[in-house]
């Protein structure tokens, strides 16, 4: 966008400055954040530096030192490939094709192809073009591990194919694409991960460009539309539904910003003239600038498509309030208050007010199998939902006949009679309102079992109960006997009602997930049968 461009240039300048600080002039390589060089540390900067070098508005415009460093980086990249042209990304993968990293190299080459004029510039351009051949061979010798790798692989192979015309690149890309795009009707890819949704979207944009087939943009549109509803009140993204590492299970303080979506929202807004996507790109840009003082480092977009420098789209703000329910997630947001219901997680209820987050757990000390982890959400009415789960315990009697072995693991235990089979069933009914969440927890089956309801809050925070204030830190916990409890962080307040506390067997309860080290925890405790009504109330800011 025209208004973004000056700060996009600053973002690129900051990235180049960071690369220059990490460049070792004696070894002529760039070291990574962990104190060693690897292929990625030295491939990505070629795109970054070529963008800055050819940008007339950059302080690095035609800075010959960048030409020298990019030549050094190509030297290292040759040396970093194995005999079969695969590479190592030392933080994780070995003997892998330089998938994704090749995209940075191809974009760097395309910038050079578009702008190179002098003898030195043309020499570097041609040298990088020649190096794309061993890169392509490495991609041909690589494979995939996860679902999204297929699309990253295909995008890399197609970009390289269109430059080096190695036929196998096209064949392997088509083979992966023949498996079909793994997006469901709601717009979720297999991994349901905001981190890897971003990579899938970027890959399909490339695939559409390289094949000139807009079919692949449809999945991008669907996912970008869905991701609008994963934005929290503090402009972070809700990730707890993810199947990947960005889930941050049990860490209420973990944050994931949508920075990496700037490219796809901007690109699709430009292609589709979509004011909603343009508005989201603008919000992401403003969020990055507010936190860093500059824009994202995607100057390559503006060099390969100079029309973006003058792009002034109409923008529409994403919905401030919404309610969505699909498969195993419910998302409801009203201005600065959001609620999420989840399956497959002990953290089945998430509430957020501004930057104050809370997740809720329920567990009973019942054969170490009674941590409530719902497997499905039942919609029971307008904004009302139900979770159920049954845990079972049982004992066994002696084998009816002498076994053939005295080794326990080799015995046929299916022949043992069952004695005293007992069950504990949870029924949790939840009603979502603008004013908060109403939760009715009931149990059936075994009685006199100690249970806990666990509220984990972003820390540090302040807690108020019966006119007493407490400063609360990560890893700490408290219980209260009566009265409502106000939890506050940066002027954002949530209230939890119906305090009760009948025992202190909570943080080390057998069968429960470990207490969160990053959050402040409040425990409600009692004994089954459970029959409790609890509300988590959305309070107005004090200065509102």
Secondary structure, DSSP 8 states (H G I E B T S, - for coil): -HHHHHHHHHHHHHHHHHHHHHEETTTTEE--TTSS--HHHHHHHHHHHHHHHT-TTSTTTT-HHHHHHHHHHHHHHHHHS-TTS-EEETTTEEEE--TTHHHHHHHHHHHHHHH--SHHHHHHHHHHHHHHHHHHHHHHT---SSHHHHHHHHHHHHHHHHHH--HHHHHHHHHHHTT---B-TTS-BTT--HHHHHHHHHHHHHHHHHHT-GGGHHHHHHHHHHHGGGB-TTSBB--TT-SSGGG-TT-TT---BGGGGHHHHHHHHHHHT-HHHHHHHHHHHHHHHHHHSS--S-HHHHHHSGGGGG---------SEEEEEETTEEEEEETTEEEEEESSSS--EEEEETTEEEEEEEEE-STT--B---S--EEEETTEEEEEEEEEEEEE---SS--S-S-GGGS-GGGS-EEEEEEEEEEEEEEEETTEEEEEEEEEE--S-EEEEEEEEESSEEEEETTEEEEE-TT-EEE-SSS-EEEEETTEEEEE-----S----TT-TTS----SSEEEEEEEEESS-EEEEEEEEE--TT-
